[in-house]
Amino acid sequence: MKTPWYDPTPGAAKTLIDSGVFIDTDLYTFKLAGAGVLGVTELLYGAGPMDVKIASPAMYWPANAVTFDQAKAKAVAHWKVGLDVDTWQVVLAPRNVDPASGTAWPDTIGGSPWLEAVRAGALDGAELQVDRAFASSWQQTMPGVTGRPALAPNGIVTIFYGMVGTVDVGRSQVVLTVNSHLKLLARDMPRRLYQSTCIHPLFDGGCGLNAAGYAVTGTVASVSGDGGTVSAAATPPASPANSGTFTLGRIVMTSGASNGFARMVRSWIAGSPNGTFTLLKPFAIGIAPGDGFVAYPGCNKTYSTCVAFANQANFGGEIGIPVPETAY
């Protein structure tokens, strides 16, 4: 048996499981990518008939929210000894109505409807931890939310951990496939190739530049009807050195309906008082005039752009290699 990470009475969880007489329920903990989206960094849900609560560390998995492990759509897992990628697939369905208040689609992420937020990318790049809580009976409870008790488990064991792979969103449910971290071994090798363009993403460890030093705050002035073009006052900083453009950069919303979501900038045109951002893809939940954002400049991976950033010492390409279109 795996070692429980939560075992309030050392050895009690193992003794209970070895006895073969216990109840158990699965717990889902999503850790959202980066600094989170919509002001949320973590999502916790219980798949059983009762909430689960532990005091140290303080964690709470509600069971009356998003539905997991439905009778006709049980979670499917794949484990195999070796380097094959383990997978976990589960169907999630938010409630279409709160039976107590009558509120339609009560499950949300940061205030946005759950399905809408997931469709917009809330779970992209997230990590999922699937735990199993064990107890001697459902009567072992402790105070939960108002009017609803919570199960106090004897122990909790992690049975799967990985990164969200595919997210298929339907009209009322989501099919989620999670890959174990062995998936990282499937990356192309060798890591570094001889090429004329830089191999480093802007602001990563190889590039060496600090994104915070280039961040520019702004406010949306207007948005096109399709949401793909944004007018806003923002100019790349003069210091430290920069490429002078937000093209191929990104903007991260800091307020409004899309708070926490980011989009790549296809092109940027300077203007006075407002410049124009053309986004690679509109924000799914939408943005509006007055919403705040942080913009970061882009990089086209060429040596000349690295010079503009005064960062040629960290250029990750080979300037002596001709581009493929060069004719001889």
N, C-alpha and C positions, 0 to 999 in steps of 0.2 A: 504494500500500500504506500502511496505517496505520503510524505510527511505533511501534516496539516500546518498551514501558516497561521491559522487561528486555533488555539488549543488552550482555553482559559484554565483548565485543570490538566496539567501535563500528563499525557498518557490516557486520559479519559476518552478522547475521540477514538483512539485505536482500540481500546477495550470495547467500546460501544459497537464499532464496526465489526470487530471479530466475533461479537455475540450473534450477529446476524439478525438482530431484532432492533430495527430503527426505522425512522422515516428520513427522507432526504428530498432536497429541492435544489434546482440549479439557479445560480446567480450570474447575471451578466453585467460586466463593468466595462464601459467604453471610455477610453482615454483619447480625446479628440486631438487631432494633429496640431502642431505648433502651439500657439497661445489659445487655441480653441476658437469657436465661432459663436456668434450671437451672444457673447458674454459667458459661454459655458465651456468648461474644460473637461468635464466628466459627466457621464450618464450612467445611472445604476438602475437595474430592473430585476425583479424576482420572477421566476417562471412557475412558482408554486401557488397554492391557494391562500397563502398568508405572507404578510410582509416579514422580512428578516432584518434584525437589528443587532449590532454589536457595539459595545461601549468603547473598546480600545483595540485598534483605532476606531474612532467614531464613524460608522458607516451604516447606511440604511438603504435596503433594496425594496421598493414598494411593489406589491403584487397586483395592484388594481389599475395599472397603467397599460403600457404596451404589452400585448399578448405574445408569448413565446410558446413553442412546443404545443401547438394545437393538436387536437385529436387526429386530424387527417393530414397533419403536416409536422411530424416530429423532427427534431434536430437530427441531422445525419453527420456522423464523424468518420474520419479515416485515419487510422494510425498504422504505422508499419516500421519495423526495426530497420535502420539504415538511414540513407540520406534522402529518401523520397519525401516530398513535401506533404505534411499532414494537413488535412482540411477539416473545417467545421462549417456546415451549411444549415441555416435555420430560417424559418419564415417568421417575420414580425408583422403584427397587425395592431395599429393604434386603435383606440376605441372611437367609434363613430358618434357616440353620445355618452354623456355622464349620466348613469341611471339615477343618481341622487339629485343633481341640479338640473338635468335636462340640457346642459350645454353641449352643443355640437362640436365634435372633434376636439375634446378637451386636452389631449396629450400634445405638448409643445416642446420645442427646443429653443430656449431663450426668448419665449414669447411668440415664436412663429409656429404655425401648424406643423406637426411632426413630419408628415409625408412631404410637405412643401419644403421643409428645411433639408430633409434627406435628399430630395430631388435636386436641391441647389448645391449639394456637396458637403453637407455637415459631417458625414461619416467618411469622407474621402481621406485616406491615409491614417485613419484612426486605428488604435490597437484595441483588441478585445480580449478580456480575461474571463474565462468561464470557470466558475467555482461550483463546488457542490457542498451544501451545508447539511450536516447530520445532526439529528436530535432523537431522543428516546420516544417522544410523542409530540403531537401538535399542541398539547396543553402547556408545554414549556414556553410561556410567553412573558413579555415585558412590555411596558407602555410604549405604544407607537404614536401615530398621529391621532388627532382627536377622534374618539369613538371607534378606534380600530387597534386591536392588539398586534404585537409583532413577535415572531418566533425568536427565541434566544437559543442559538445552536450550541451543541456541545463541541463542535469542531467544523472547520471549513478547509477543504482541500481544492487546490487548483487542478483542473483536469484538462484545460486547453488554454493556450496563449498564442496569439498571432496578430497579423495585420489584416485589415479589411481588404479583400481583393475586389470582387465584383459586387455591385449593388444594383439589383433589378427592381425598379420601383413601378408598382402597378397602381390601380385606382384606389385600392383599399389596403394593400399590404406590400411588404418588401421582402425579397428573397436575398439573403446575405450570405456570401461565401467568404470565409476567412482562411487565410493561408498561414501556416506556421512560419517562424522566422527562417526556416531552412530555405524558403523561397529566395532569400537574399543570395544564396549560393548559385542561383541561376543567372546571375548577372554576366554580361559578356566579359570574356577574358581574352587577352590581358587587359588590365584596367587602363593602361596608357598606350596610345597608338601614336606613331609618328604622323603628324598632319600639320598643315599650315595654320589651322585655326586653333585657338586655345581650348584645352580640354576642361578647364575649370568653370563651373557655374559662378556667376558673379556673386561675391561676398562669401564663398565657401572657404574652407580651410586652406586650400591650395591657392586661391586668389589672394587671401590675406586681408582684403579690405573689410571694414566694419560697416554693415548696412545702416546701423544707427547714425553714423556720421553723415549719411547721404539722404536720410529721411526728410521729406518735405511735407508739411501738413497743408491741407487745403480744404475748401468747402465747395460743394457742388453748386454751380450757378444755374445750370439747365441741363436737361437730358432729352435726347431725341426720342421720337415716338417708339422706336424699336429698342431703345435702351442701349444701343451700341456705341453712341457718341455722347461724350460728356464734356460740357464746357465748365472750366474751373480755373481759378487763379492759382497757378503753381509754376514755379521756375526752378530748374535744377540748381543746387547750391554752387556758388562760386568757389567755396572753400569747404572741404578739401577739393582737389582737382576732380573733374568729372567729365563725362562724354558730352555734356551739354544737351542731352535729350532724354525724355522718358520712353522713347521708342524701344520696344522689347523689354521694358521694365514692368512694373506691376503697381497696382493701387490696392490698398487694403482699407476697407471701410471701417471707421471707428465710431459711427453712430448711425441711427436710422434702421430700417427694416433689415438691411444686409450687414449689420454690424459684425465684424470678424471675418467676413468673406473677402476673397481677393480675386482679381482678374488680371490677366496679362494685357499689356498695352500693345496693340498692333502698330499704332503710330501716334505721334504727338506733334502738334503744330503750335508754336509759340504765338501768343497774342497779347493784346493789351485792351482791357485789364485781364481778360480770361484767355487761357490757352484751350486747345481742343484735344481731348483724348479719344482715340478710336479704339475700342476694346476688342480683343480677340473673340470674346463671347460676352453677351450682356449678363448682368447679375440676375439670377433666376427669380429671386424674391423682389428685385427692383430697388432702385434708389431714387431719391427725390431732391430737389433744390433745398439747400440747407444742411444736407448730410455731410458729416466730416469724413476725411480720409487721410491716409498717409501714402505718398507716392515715392517710388524708388526709381532711379535711372536704370537704363538698360545697357546691354553690351552685346555687340555683334560678333565677338570673339576674335576680332582682327588685331594685329599688332598696333596699328595706328590708334585704335580705340584704347588699348592698354596704355599707350603713351599719353593719351588725353587724360587718363586717370592717374598719370604719373606712377604707374605700377608695372612698368615693363620688366622689372627684375623678377616678377612672378608670372610672366607670360608663359602659358602652358603649351604653346605650339612651337613649330620649327619654321622660322621665317625663310629658310633656304629651300623649302619644299614648294614647288609651283602648284597653283590651284589646278584642279582637273581640267579646266577649260583652256589652259595654256597650250597653244599650238606651236610645234617646232618643225 
